[in-house]
Amino acid sequence: MSPTIAFALVLALASTTLVNTAYLREHAAASRLPPLSPRRPIASLRALLGDRGWLGAFAMESGGFALYVAALALAPLALVQSVGAGGIGLLAVGSARIGGRPLSRRESAGTITSIVGLLFLALSLIDGGAHSGRGSALEIAVWLAATAALAGLVLAGSARLLSPGAACGIAGGLLFAIGDISTKVATQGGARIVFAVTLIAGYTLGTSLLQIGYQRGAALSVAGVATLLTNALPIAAGTVLLHEGIPTGALGVLRVLAFATVVAGAIMLARPERAPVVEPLLRPG
């Protein structure tokens, strides 16, 4: 592994630590606020900005984003996102500690799976082979437009199929994925700096939906599914759109296995726990 890639992955790990910790603090702050609504954007924004706890968490998230941008400037998108996907384990552990409860079996399995995926990723970089491609700007724009359309469909059909918190988490994760892909493309410089527009739009709308979701669902179920999509889609985009190289032979198999493992771990952690079934008490006679 080259020193540059190693440094980028350290930055990515620090970034995901800050971001996932910020998610937990934002959830705690937003859940105490009056109901937030996209129909009242000014009032909702005023409520968030007027809460010191939320502002501190958002500042932490912004610091994590700055480290993320630095990591993307040095390493391929798929590698950086894989580290971020493994970071969902931090969200699970932090959520359990704040709630004063032990991790469930599924949460423990998901955390371990994510860590194993990160180990596979590190081993796949032994030969130092990792490079970023540029990809077609038109194909990237179509991918981003399709992702935005999917987020809109999720919100439009959420009343029948999803809980409000889950819908906001899914749509927010899709919009964050738009922001992440746009960030990588914008760091390539030149005319591609225009993707800063979709970067800002994706993160702004995604952050807004996440805060609304925090008032309607648990931190792990809302931020967990958002983190899953935020990392899984850019991993695919890095390979498909940006043509980021995968090693040949055993290391290539290990790289693909690493991608699959961190996403599988994220899926385990993003799924909400089923509520226990309470049997009704039988009355005598």
Secondary structure, DSSP 8 states (H G I E B T S, - for coil): --HHHHHHHHHHHHHHHHHHHHHHHHHHHHTTSS---TTSHHHHHHHHHT-HHHHHHHHHHHHHHHHHHHHHHHS-HHHHHHHHHHTHHHHHHHHHHHTT----HHHHHHHHHHHHHHHHHHHHTTT---------HHHHHHHHHHHHHHHHHHHHTHHHHS-HHHHHHHHHHHHHHHHHHHHHHHTT-GGGGGGHHHHHHHHHHHHHHHHHHHTTS-HHHHHHHHHHHHHHHHHHHHHHTS-----SHHHHHHHHHHHHHHHHHHHHHHS--------------
